[in-house]
């Protein structure tokens, strides 16, 4: 399979995901849960890292997606489809800038993972996708014991525990997919760091701090 075919496939999948987000929002799903689904779905990106023959194509994809994401609010004033996408994933305390930081994390760690050591970068991105996506949904739906770290948003113990569990799963899955060695201690440390970073991050910055924290931890321990 050539890199060009892979590129077209990934871009097609992205288009379907964004289109699905718009449809789900129109069907009544709250924007915060639509956003969670996009977060989780983005994690499949690292599952295809081994398929590329050169890192240039995936690096270009993440750079273009990040630039396109940053332009959506401006485009929303002119294009109806961009406006509908913007409405589908923003509202309440959810801001578009968080999605820009989310795609920026992918744009930053994809070249690191493909050109250097793949496991720390892949685990960081997958921890962001699963931890933030699933943890946020659990916290909003089932959170009963709330707290606020200095400078951070209000979180729940239930949501933070879910972030840790999902980050542990993320590290384990990344190691299995990439056939990379990962000790139980390193995986647990990455999970704990992800939960702390997500809880302590100022509004919106968890989309950068969580993957960077996991990447730094596993870069040190593996």
LUMZA-65953 format. One record per atom (N, C-alpha, C): residue in one letter; x, y, z. Coordinates in steps of 0.02 Angstrom, whole numbers, plus 50000, padded with zeros to 5 digits. Atoms other than C-alpha are relative to their C-alpha. Layout:
% LUMZA-65953
AXYZ
...
//
This chain:
% LUMZA-65953
X500424994050000
X500005000050000
X500445006350000
X499584994250005
X500785016549947
X499795005450050
X500154994549954
X500895031950056
X499455004549973
X500534995950029
X499775041249935
X499314997050014
X500645003449985
X498395028349955
X499825000750074
X500114999249928
X498605029050143
X499775007150016
X500194993049988
X498495047950139
X499285001249981
X500694999150022
X496885047650040
X499524996450047
X500435003749954
X496185034450157
X499915003750066
X500044996449936
X496605044350315
X499595006449992
X500384993850010
X495915060550243
X499264998549990
X500695002150007
X494335051350191
X499694998250067
X500255001749934
X494165044350366
X499885006250042
X500094993749963
X494395061750439
X499365003549978
X500614996850026
X493035068650325
X499384996550027
X500585003849974
X491855054750379
X499895001450074
X500064998649929
X492235058050562
X499705006850013
X500274993349990
X491885076550548
X499285000449977
X500695000250023
X490325073350447
X499554996550050
X500395003549949
X489745060950578
X499885004350060
X500094995549942
X490025073950714
X499435004949987
X500544995450017
X488885086050624
X499324996550003
X500635003750001
X487545072850599
X499784998350071
X500185001849931
X487605066950780
X499755006150039
X500234993949966
X487435084850842
X499305002049977
X500674998450027
X485945087750728
X499474995250026
X500465004949973
X485165071950797
X499875000950075
X500144998349931
X485255079250971
X500544998450050
X499465001649954
X486895073051045
X500355006550021
X499694993949975
X487645086651155
X500705000849972
X499364998650031
X489175095151083
X500594997250040
X499445002549959
X490265089851230
X500124992649989
X499925007150013
X489925071451193
X500224998749928
X499755000450069
X490185074051007
X500765001050000
X499294998549994
X491865081351052
X500384994150029
X499685005949970
X492265066451162
X500094994449949
X499965005250051
X491895054651019
X500565001449950
X499464998250045
X493065064250904
X500684998950033
X499375001049964
X494415063751038
X500204992649998
X499855007249998
X494285044851055
X500164997449930
X499895002450068
X494165041950868
X500685001949971
X499354997850026
X495745051850833
X500564995350021
X499485004549976
X496725038750930
X500194994649950
X499835005250049
X496655026750783
X500605002049958
X499444997650041
X497975037650701
X500654996350015
X499355003249984
X499415029550795
X500004992649981
X500035007150019
X498795012150748
X500264998849930
X499765000750068
X499325015450569
X500725002349989
X499324997550008
X501075021950603
X500454995049964
X499555005050030
X501895005650551
X499904999249925
X500155001050071
X501085006450379
X500395004849954
X499684995050042
X502015021950318
X500704997849980
X499325001550022
X503585019950215
X500465006050010
X499624994049986
X504145037950245
X499595004450046
X500384995949953
X503685049950385
X499745006549969
X500184993550029
X503465064650266
X499245000749992
X500724999650013
X501655060550222
X499595000950065
X500394999049939
X500955058250399
X500165006650036
X499824993649970
X501915073450460
X499635005649964
X500364994950038
X501145083650320
X499264999950016
X500715000649984
X499405077050360
X499845003650065
X500154996949935
X499485082350542
X500115007549998
X499884992850006
X500195099350496
X499415003449964
X500564997150037
X498815102550369
X499364999950041
X500605000549959
X497445096450487
X500025005350056
X499944994949947
X498105107950625
X499865006949972
X500124993550031
X498135122850508
X499265000949982
X500714999750018
X496385118650444
X499565001050061
X500384999249938
X495735117050622
X500025007250025
X499924993149977
X496425134150667
X499595004949959
X500364995550046
X495525141850517
X499244999250004
X500725001250000
X493805134650553
X499595005850028
X500414994349975
X493165149150663
X499945005749950
X500024994850052
X493625161450525
X499564997949942
X500395002650056
X492875150450391
X499264999650017
X500705000849979
X491275148450493
X499575006049984
X500384994050016
X490785166250455
X499825000449926
X500124999950072
X490785162450268
X499694993649974
X500225006450026
X490425143950247
X499544996650050
X500505003049957
X488885135550315
X500254993550031
X499765006549975
X489735118550333
X500495001050057
X499524998549947
X491155125950436
X499645002450063
X500394997549942
X489885134750548
X499664994250036
X500335005749969
X488945118550577
X500504995650037
X499485003849966
X490555109450620
X500195003550065
X499814996149941
X491025123350741
X499474999250055
X500545000749950
X489325122350828
X499964992950028
X500075006949980
X489415103450837
X500454998150059
X499515002149949
X490905102950955
X500185005650048
X499884994649952
X490835119551050
X499365001650036
X500584998249959
X489695125851185
X500164998950072
X499855000549929
X489685128151372
X500725002150013
X499304998449987
X491485127551431
X500474997049949
X499595002950053
X492085118951273
X500155005249947
X499794994950047
X493075130751163
X500384997049942
X499665002550059
X493745128550988
X500754999950008
X499284999749990
X495485133351045
X500274993450029
X499795006449974
X495555116851139
X500134994949945
X499905004650057
X495355107350975
X500625001849960
X499394998050034
X496735117650897
X500614997250036
X499455002849961
X497885112551039
X500034992449993
X500045007350008
X497295094551019
X500364997949935
X499685001750064
X497795094050835
X500745002050000
X499304998049996
X499405103350876
X500414994750036
X499645005449966
X499885089450997
X500154994349952
X499895005250050
X499665076950856
X500545002149950
X499514997650048
X500675087850738
X500705000150030
X499344999749969
X502085089350865
X500284993150015
X499755006549979
X502205071350925
X500034994849944
X499965004850056
X501905062450759
X500704999849970
X499315000550025
X503615067450688
X500494997350051
X499575002749947
X504415063650856
X499964992450001
X500105007249998
X503655046250855
X500254996449939
X499825003350062
X504005042350673
X500745000749984
X499304998850016
X505775049350668
X500474998350057
X499575001549944
X506405044850840
X499764993750035
X500255005849961
X505635033450974
X499245000049998
X500734999750010
X503845028750932
X499584999050063
X500445001749944
X503205021851097
X499815005950044
X500214994449957
X503265037451209
X499525004749965
X500444995450036
X502475048351075
X499324996949987
X500635003350015
X501155035651026
X499584999250064
X500365000849937
X500695032151208
X499735006750024
X500234993449980
X500575050851241
X499385002149962
X500584998150041
X499375053851097
X499404995650015
X500565004449986
X498335038551135
X499725001350070
X500244998149933
X498245043551319
X499575006249996
X500414994050010
X497595060451262
X499324998149972
X500635001850032
X496275052651150
X499544996150046
X500425004349957
X495655039251270
X499885003350068
X500074997149933
X495995048051435
X499555006050001
X500404993850001
X495275064951390
X499294998549975
X500675001550028
X493845057851286
X499564996150048
X500405004249956
X493245043951400
X499965002950070
X499994997249933
X493785052151562
X499535006050007
X500454994349998
X492845068151521
X499274997950001
X500695002350003
X491255058851478
X499794996850066
X500165003249937
X491325048351636
X499935005150056
X500034994949948
X491675063451744
X499365004149997
X500624996150007
X490195073251675
X499394995850018
X500595004149991
X488995058651684
X499964996950070
X500005003749937
X489525049651843
X500385003350056
X499604996749948
X490635061851937
X499595002450059
X500364998049938
X490065064252117
X500475003450050
X499524997349952
X491655068952210
X500465004949963
X499674995050040
X492315085252141
X500575003550038
X499434996349972
X493925094952170
X500275004649946
X499674995550048
X494935108752089
X500735000950020
X499294998749988
X496825109252075
X500135007449989
X499854992850010
X497605126752087
X500105001649926
X499964998050070
X497345134951918
X499644995549952
X500345004750044
X496385120151848
X499255000750001
X500735000150002
X494565116751807
X499754995250055
X500315004749953
X493365107751923
X500004993149968
X499965006950024
X493655089051904
X499654995550051
X500275004949954
X492935073451982
X500504994350009
X499565005749988
X493845059052063
X499854994349952
X500205005450046
X492845047151953
X500305001249931
X499714998450065
X493405056251796
X500754999249999
X499275000549997
X495215057151851
X500234992750003
X499835007149998
X495235038651893
X499934996849931
X500095002650068
X494555035051719
X500565002149954
X499434997750039
X495915045751641
X500614995550012
X499425004349983
X497225035251733
X499924993149969
X500125006750028
X496435018851679
X500085000149924
X499954999650073
X496285024451498
X500715001449977
X499304998850017
X498075030951497
X500414993650007
X499665006549992
X498665014051563
X499854995549941
X500195003850058
X497685005651425
X500355002649937
X499684997050058
X498405017851299
X500734997949994
X499295002050001
X500195014051347
X500074992649982
X499975007250014
X499854995351341
X499854998549927
X500195001050070
X499004996151172
X500565002549954
X499464997350042
X500375007251099
X500604995349999
X499435004749997
X501714995151158
X499864993749959
X500185006050038
X500774980451082
X500005001349925
X500044998450072
X500454988950915
X500695001249971
X499334998350025
X502244995050899
X500524994650016
X499555005449980
X502984978950970
X500605002750038
X499474996849961
X503964989251096
X499964997750072
X500015002249930
X504474983651270
X499745005550047
X500274995249952
X503534991951413
X499894996350066
X500095003149935
X503674987451596
X499365002350033
X500614998249964
X502174987551711
X500105006450039
X499864994049962
X503005000851817
X499975006349958
X500004994250044
X503255012551670
X499295001649978
X500694998950022
X501455010151612
X499595003250056
X500364997149943
X500775013951786
X500225007250013
X499754993149991
X501895029251802
X499705004749948
X500304995950053
X501265035751634
X499275001450014
X500714999149983
X499465033051690
X499915005150055
X500054995349945
X499735042451852
X500165007149978
X499804993450024
X500615056851766
X499455003049955
X500544997650043
X499215058151637
X499425002750041
X500564997949957
X497885059351773
X500175006650035
X499804993949966
X498865072651868
X500025005949952
X499954994650050
X499225082851711
X499325002349978
X500674998250022
X497405082151657
X499635004050053
X500344996649945
X496805087751828
X500285006950013
X499674993849982
X498075101651853
X500045005049943
X499924995650058
X498065108951677
X499505005750001
X500474994550009
X497325126251655
X499524998649942
X500535001350049
X495765127051546
X500274999249929
X499825001250069
X496055119351375
X500694997249988
X499315001950011
X497895115851399
X500144992650012
X499905007149990
X497645097651448
X500114996349934
X499915003150064
X497595093751263
X500735000049977
X499284999950013
X499455097851258
X500394996950057
X499615002149942
X500035094351435
X499964992550012
X500075007249988
X499345076551448
X500474996049954
X499555004050042
X500235069551294
X500745001550012
X499304998349986
X501835079051334
X500244996850065
X499815003149936
X501825072551513
X500134992649992
X499915007250012
X501605054551456
X500624998749958
X499415000850042
X502905056551320
X500645000950040
X499404998749960
X504175063851442
X500134994250049
X499935005449951
X503835050351571
X500274993649968
X499785006250032
X504025035751451
X500675000849964
X499334998850029
X505525043851365
X500544998950053
X499535000849945
X506365043451535
X500034992750024
X500035006649969
X505795026251592
X500094994249951
X499935005650048
X505935016151430
X500615000949957
//
